[in-house]
Amino acid sequence: MLPLRYMMFAAQHRGTREQQQDTVNSSLPELQEERGVICVLSDGMGGLTAGAQVSLAVAETMVSTFNDSPVTDTPEQILLRGCSFCQQKALAIREQAGDAGATLAAVLLRNGRCSFLSVGDSRIYLFRAGALILLTRDQNKRNRIERQIGLGRMPEEALRDATRSALSAYIGKPDLDQADRGSRSFAVSPGDRILLVSDGVYTTLAEAEMAQAMTLPGEAGVRDMIYRVVGKNLPGQDNCSAAVVDCLAAV
């Protein structure tokens, strides 16, 4: 396996909202030789109090957990520990501010392999050889309904439920009992890109548009993706954020 180095880029826009409640964070480049890299995107829930506060706490907590964890810990252990710490921070914020929550999407790359974890509906994609591959599953009511329909436990009419886009899991949910993660890490190669986006991106752009933006190198790719969102000029445009980790051949 070729030795790799990683570069991270991000871009954001507030949309038509009064406040930016998305937060993006990543580890320092100089740590990657020893620890690898972590990149985190968190989308504060606009319908709840202190969404921006929770998203900031989530992004900072995941990176600090990565920095403070023993180098002998597996990426999966680090991601799960970080998620647990995020939940503790969010519950503490709830005690002071009332209802509060945020999504979590995190990727950890080390030794040419990628591990990921998500809670909520921020998404993680792999961009490889011109194809955009969704790695995560949105944790919302719709997906739960679809599973029940597939098992014959609900009629298809249940998909008409007006609340089907409501999240079934998010950081800060008092009874949080699920996180989406790969059963194991997967190998990455030079030219691969790992993309993290908030729902303000993928609900506005088709996957083909997102993939086209990813053909641009480095920061230009995420900037173009956000330009495309803003260019739609949609009323009520949500906050939109995109972050990418480029996998490059070590020099």
HUWOJO-V657253 format. One record per run of one state. SS is the DSSP state (a for helix, b for strand, c for the rest). FROM is the first residue (numbers start at 0). TO is the last residue. If there is no record, write none. Layout:
SS;FROM;TO  SS;FROM;TO
This chain:
c;0;2  b;3;12  c;13;20  b;21;25  c;26;27  a;28;34  c;35;35  b;36;43  c;44;49  a;50;67  c;68;73  a;74;96  c;97;100  b;101;101  c;102;102  b;103;109  c;110;111  b;112;118  c;119;121  b;122;127  c;128;129  b;130;133  c;134;138  b;139;139  a;140;149  c;150;154  a;155;159  c;160;165  b;166;166  c;167;169  b;170;170  c;171;178  b;179;180  c;181;184  b;185;186  c;187;191  b;192;196  c;197;197  a;198;201  c;202;205  a;206;213  c;214;217  a;218;230  c;231;238  b;239;248  c;249;250
